[in-house]
């Protein structure tokens, strides 16, 4: 009986086990979608592995600090910046940890970006690659006074480019330390020309960093028109031209009428682009209720944003482009050099709006501490700029077809009244204080302006649903007039992408005559099926505007087209070796006759020069050629070729200009290089017939020493402008320049250190009156003129900046705000000039310059 009982017991156990197995089998994932996580290859990462049919599905992975709600099968995957879509199994996933950001949502997705299956993975420390940050800089604000060895005070008003209302001061009323916190306090009081005061502190010149973890614990104010910010700007501002190409990192921003939401944003590019994400606290809390910790982790090719250690955004797709350059700077520019920190509390501005009767003063922005960490170990590699995901591209609607004539603008002749157009498309429409009305009259659009408003877009006419395709070229054209002299701003933007500019803001000068305007531009950003054309008529003037014949058409690219001369006057593209793939865009290295040479450009700023290393020499210099093609050399013109060069050991190089087949040499010269970098100049006249596809060649082939090149410039040398009694020179017709940007008929975005050069042939020595036609929105503008005898054209002056100590004469005047960047006024100064050819150099920081004149004083 005992034996029978044992048998029955065993059978019961077996039946139970079979039942459990059967139940588990029936309730297991029939799809077999079982993703697993393991340590990633780089610090602070995990990786997911899973089997699936890649021919019909792809993966998307999201990082979260909270467990996921079960998604609905068939819904579209989130486009939040914590989502990687598409994800390749085995790739590192950053921003994770075993404590806070420990949940992974792994989505199996079809080609329509809809969820097919889903699994959540909860990460432990053992599934995340070890990461450690070390503190390198901090201020806990425990001293009695603000530490001015760490912080600068920005002082003054003027709107700061955003039409802000505060005057920043260094007074204790606006910035002080209390109870272990930095207090930045805004007051409603008249100070200078402003109605409010506040403070802005920066670490510029006292603390700057390239990469790291930046952690700030702060308590935000709230209220209509209040705008606290924690952000970063580049120390070496000029490396990638001016803002926004130079880059900006916004760690934290809050607009006071929405105290529930913070924003983390990047500004970059030309046209201006800004991308980011917002974050809200759980349970409807406000950021003004308590202190919170705002953090970014900045690495080569990636920046991550956190609030209280909760990841809410990652970015790794950006670009930087100087408007004077033909190609983007090499990724990850502009976020590949030192930035400094800024803390401020603004009052008013384009984004937050302006204080009203509900706004209470004083307002306090409290900062408990600021800490900067560096990574223990190596930062991840930036790699190439990521290709845009076809599943994450934001578009609105299907691309509409162009009209029969190729025009993507519908009703561009206004024959159908205002069909397809929107006027003042803002809510509220009075946000920028503009008032006007629009009507179609005899096939023209007529805009009457009652109040010009506080920004160009205060009076605005737009058309949306314009399809723009990446890497295509477009021409926008229109006719416009007014009843007198005024300006209008035109652009093409992406309303679904924070109004990123596809064709940058461009001011056109209108008068009483109907004029035709036409601009060609390349779409360098991701495709957008809902771009819009903008005509911005606010701020400049209250004169009326008429617009007609608006067209935006695709223009075919010719892969063999002659290079257009750059706005700097340079015929050579990427002569600074900082653009395109591996910083070598537009150049080609050719090895022949058994020669073997390699080209490279350094990654760090101080190493960005072209290097050619030669492992096998050839029979002649032509055996190794470094070439740029499609240059237009015109018969009878005089040119200057300038470049910096050195060699690992003393050697020579040959430089020549040839035709496309290399059987005709237009000009050539040999140069002896030393181990110290020098500037070499070569002036030549094009004696042969015009060649629209000439080649510039640097020849290295018969010597083994490594050689280096930088700052390659090829310019036409114009004859000097004759100055007898009086001459008027347009600012944009400079002979040479550094840093400035042409804006229509003017030169703008001028910063400290930027300059423009002009060459004049002075017939009579003596005193001259200088008149500038200039504008500024700030009170700290300046106009300086240096004069030095000689010129590059006459070959008795080297190319480049004229230094102050080398100038024969100098004059400087201060420029007060004229009422806006487009409010031009006449400003007079004087200078002495010698007879003969003179090079004139103008500095104009914080000034837009239209033209200047020089007249003999009788």
RAURPE-V552350 format. One record per backbone hydrogen bond with DSSP energy under -1.0 kcal/mol. CO is the residue of the C=O (numbers start at 0). NH is the residue of the N-H. E is the energy in kcal/mol with one decimal. If there is no record, write none. Layout:
<<CO	NH	E> <CO	NH	E>>
This chain:
<<0	4	-2.5> <1	5	-2.1> <2	6	-2.2> <3	7	-2.6> <4	8	-2.5> <5	9	-2.5> <6	10	-2.6> <7	11	-2.2> <8	12	-2.2> <9	13	-2.5> <10	14	-2.7> <11	15	-2.4> <12	16	-2.6> <13	17	-2.8> <14	18	-2.4> <15	19	-2.5> <16	20	-2.7> <17	21	-3.0> <18	22	-2.9> <19	23	-2.9> <20	24	-2.7> <21	25	-2.6> <22	26	-1.9> <28	31	-1.2> <31	33	-1.3> <35	48	-2.7> <37	46	-2.5> <44	39	-1.9> <44	128	-2.9> <45	92	-2.8> <46	37	-2.2> <47	89	-2.2> <48	35	-2.4> <51	53	-1.0> <52	55	-1.4> <52	56	-1.7> <57	108	-3.1> <58	86	-2.4> <59	106	-3.3> <60	83	-3.1> <61	104	-2.7> <63	102	-2.1> <71	74	-2.1> <74	114	-2.8> <79	82	-2.0> <81	62	-1.6> <83	60	-2.1> <87	90	-2.2> <92	45	-1.6> <99	101	-1.6> <100	96	-1.6> <101	122	-3.8> <102	63	-2.2> <103	120	-2.7> <104	61	-2.3> <105	118	-2.1> <106	59	-1.8> <107	115	-4.0> <107	116	-1.5> <108	57	-2.6> <109	112	-2.0> <112	76	-2.0> <113	109	-2.4> <114	73	-2.1> <116	107	-2.8> <118	105	-3.0> <120	103	-2.9> <123	126	-2.0> <124	127	-1.5> <128	43	-1.6> <131	375	-2.9> <133	373	-2.7> <136	371	-3.0> <138	369	-1.8> <146	149	-1.7> <146	150	-1.6> <151	201	-1.6> <155	167	-2.6> <158	161	-2.1> <158	163	-1.9> <161	349	-2.0> <166	197	-1.6> <167	155	-2.7> <170	173	-1.3> <170	174	-1.7> <173	184	-2.4> <175	182	-3.5> <177	180	-1.7> <180	177	-2.5> <181	366	-2.4> <182	175	-1.7> <183	364	-2.9> <185	362	-1.9> <186	196	-2.2> <190	193	-1.9> <193	190	-2.4> <194	188	-1.1> <195	166	-2.0> <196	186	-2.1> <197	168	-2.2> <198	344	-1.4> <199	153	-2.6> <200	342	-2.9> <201	151	-3.0> <202	205	-2.7> <202	206	-2.3> <208	338	-2.4> <211	297	-3.2> <212	372	-2.9> <213	295	-1.8> <214	370	-2.8> <215	293	-3.3> <216	367	-2.7> <216	368	-1.1> <217	291	-2.6> <218	365	-2.1> <222	225	-2.0> <224	347	-3.5> <225	255	-3.5> <226	345	-2.5> <227	253	-1.5> <228	343	-2.0> <229	250	-1.4> <229	251	-2.2> <230	341	-2.4> <231	248	-2.1> <232	339	-3.0> <234	236	-1.6> <235	238	-1.5> <237	240	-1.7> <241	245	-1.1> <243	246	-1.7> <247	266	-2.1> <248	231	-2.7> <249	264	-1.4> <251	229	-2.6> <252	262	-2.0> <254	257	-2.6> <255	222	-1.7> <257	260	-1.4> <258	286	-2.8> <261	278	-2.2> <263	276	-1.9> <264	249	-3.1> <265	274	-1.7> <266	247	-1.6> <267	272	-2.7> <271	500	-3.3> <272	267	-2.5> <274	265	-2.7> <276	263	-2.6> <278	261	-2.3> <281	284	-1.3> <285	288	-1.6> <286	219	-1.4> <291	217	-2.8> <292	307	-3.1> <293	215	-2.6> <294	305	-2.7> <295	213	-2.6> <296	303	-2.2> <297	211	-2.5> <298	301	-2.1> <301	298	-3.2> <302	314	-2.4> <303	296	-2.1> <304	311	-2.5> <304	312	-1.2> <305	294	-2.2> <306	309	-2.1> <309	306	-1.8> <312	304	-2.6> <314	302	-2.1> <319	328	-3.4> <321	324	-2.6> <327	579	-2.0> <329	332	-1.9> <331	334	-1.7> <333	335	-1.2> <337	234	-2.1> <338	208	-2.5> <339	232	-1.7> <340	202	-2.0> <341	230	-2.2> <342	200	-2.8> <343	228	-2.3> <345	226	-2.3> <346	164	-3.2> <348	352	-1.8> <355	358	-1.7> <362	185	-2.6> <364	183	-2.5> <365	218	-2.9> <366	181	-3.0> <368	216	-1.7> <369	138	-2.1> <370	214	-2.9> <371	135	-3.1> <371	136	-1.5> <372	212	-2.2> <373	133	-3.4> <402	405	-2.5> <406	402	-2.8> <410	413	-1.3> <411	549	-2.4> <415	418	-2.1> <417	420	-2.3> <421	461	-2.7> <423	425	-2.0> <427	430	-1.6> <429	432	-1.5> <431	453	-2.9> <434	449	-2.1> <434	450	-2.1> <436	447	-2.8> <438	445	-3.3> <440	443	-1.5> <443	440	-3.2> <444	546	-2.0> <445	438	-2.2> <446	544	-1.9> <447	436	-2.1> <450	434	-2.2> <451	538	-2.8> <454	457	-2.1> <455	458	-1.0> <455	537	-3.1> <458	536	-3.4> <459	423	-4.0> <460	534	-2.5> <461	421	-2.7> <462	532	-2.2> <465	530	-2.2> <467	527	-2.8> <468	471	-1.8> <471	522	-2.9> <472	554	-3.2> <473	520	-2.6> <474	552	-2.2> <475	518	-2.7> <476	550	-2.9> <477	516	-3.1> <478	547	-2.3> <479	514	-2.4> <480	545	-2.4> <485	509	-3.5> <487	507	-2.8> <488	535	-3.5> <489	505	-2.4> <490	533	-2.7> <491	501	-3.2> <491	502	-1.8> <492	531	-2.5> <493	496	-1.9> <493	498	-1.8> <496	499	-1.2> <499	493	-1.7> <502	491	-1.7> <505	489	-2.7> <507	487	-1.8> <509	485	-1.7> <510	481	-3.0> <514	479	-2.0> <516	477	-2.0> <518	475	-2.7> <520	473	-3.0> <521	523	-1.1> <522	470	-3.6> <527	467	-2.9> <530	465	-2.7> <531	492	-2.3> <532	462	-1.7> <533	490	-1.5> <534	460	-2.3> <535	488	-2.7> <537	539	-2.9> <544	446	-3.0> <545	480	-1.9> <546	444	-3.0> <547	478	-3.0> <550	476	-2.7> <551	407	-2.8> <552	474	-2.5> <557	560	-2.3> <565	568	-2.6> <569	565	-2.4> <574	711	-2.1> <577	329	-2.3> <578	584	-1.9> <579	582	-2.1> <580	583	-1.9> <583	586	-1.7> <587	626	-2.9> <589	624	-2.5> <591	594	-1.8> <595	614	-2.1> <595	615	-1.8> <597	612	-2.3> <599	610	-2.9> <603	606	-1.9> <604	607	-1.4> <606	601	-1.3> <606	608	-2.1> <609	708	-2.1> <610	599	-1.8> <611	706	-1.7> <612	597	-2.5> <615	595	-2.6> <619	622	-1.9> <620	623	-1.4> <620	700	-2.3> <622	591	-2.5> <623	699	-2.6> <624	589	-2.9> <625	697	-2.3> <626	587	-2.0> <627	695	-2.7> <629	562	-3.1> <630	693	-2.7> <632	690	-2.9> <633	636	-1.8> <636	685	-2.7> <637	716	-3.1> <638	683	-2.2> <639	714	-2.3> <640	681	-2.1> <641	712	-3.2> <642	679	-3.3> <643	709	-1.7> <644	677	-2.0> <645	707	-2.5> <650	672	-3.5> <652	670	-2.8> <653	698	-3.2> <654	668	-2.4> <655	696	-2.7> <656	665	-3.0> <656	666	-1.4> <657	694	-2.8> <658	661	-1.3> <663	658	-1.8> <666	656	-3.0> <668	654	-2.9> <670	652	-2.3> <672	650	-1.3> <673	646	-1.8> <677	644	-2.2> <679	642	-2.0> <681	640	-2.7> <683	638	-3.2> <684	686	-1.1> <685	635	-3.4> <690	632	-2.7> <693	630	-2.2> <694	657	-2.2> <695	627	-2.0> <696	655	-2.2> <697	625	-2.6> <698	653	-1.6> <699	702	-1.2> <700	617	-3.4> <705	647	-2.5> <706	611	-2.6> <707	645	-1.3> <708	609	-2.2> <709	643	-3.1> <712	641	-3.0> <713	570	-3.2> <714	639	-3.0> <720	760	-3.1> <722	762	-2.4> <724	855	-3.2> <726	853	-2.3> <728	851	-2.2> <729	732	-1.7> <735	756	-3.1> <737	754	-1.6> <740	747	-3.2> <742	745	-2.1> <745	742	-3.4> <746	848	-2.5> <747	740	-1.8> <749	845	-2.7> <750	753	-2.1> <754	737	-2.4> <755	841	-2.9> <756	734	-4.1> <756	735	-1.0> <757	839	-3.7> <758	720	-2.6> <759	837	-3.2> <760	722	-2.7> <761	835	-3.1> <765	832	-2.7> <766	856	-2.4> <767	830	-2.4> <768	854	-2.5> <769	828	-3.0> <770	852	-2.5> <771	826	-2.4> <772	849	-2.7> <773	824	-2.8> <774	847	-3.1> <775	817	-2.7> <775	819	-1.2> <780	814	-2.5> <782	812	-2.4> <783	842	-2.2> <784	810	-1.8> <785	840	-2.8> <786	807	-3.0> <786	808	-1.3> <787	838	-3.1> <790	795	-1.8> <791	794	-1.0> <802	805	-1.3> <803	806	-1.1> <808	786	-2.2> <810	784	-2.7> <812	782	-2.7> <814	780	-1.7> <819	822	-1.3> <821	823	-1.2> <824	773	-2.3> <826	771	-3.2> <828	769	-2.8> <830	767	-3.1> <832	765	-2.5> <835	761	-2.4> <836	789	-3.1> <837	759	-2.5> <838	787	-2.0> <839	757	-2.7> <840	785	-2.9> <841	755	-1.8> <842	783	-2.6> <843	846	-1.4> <844	781	-1.5> <847	774	-2.2> <848	746	-2.6> <849	730	-1.9> <850	772	-2.9> <851	728	-3.1> <852	770	-2.3> <853	726	-1.9> <854	768	-3.3>>
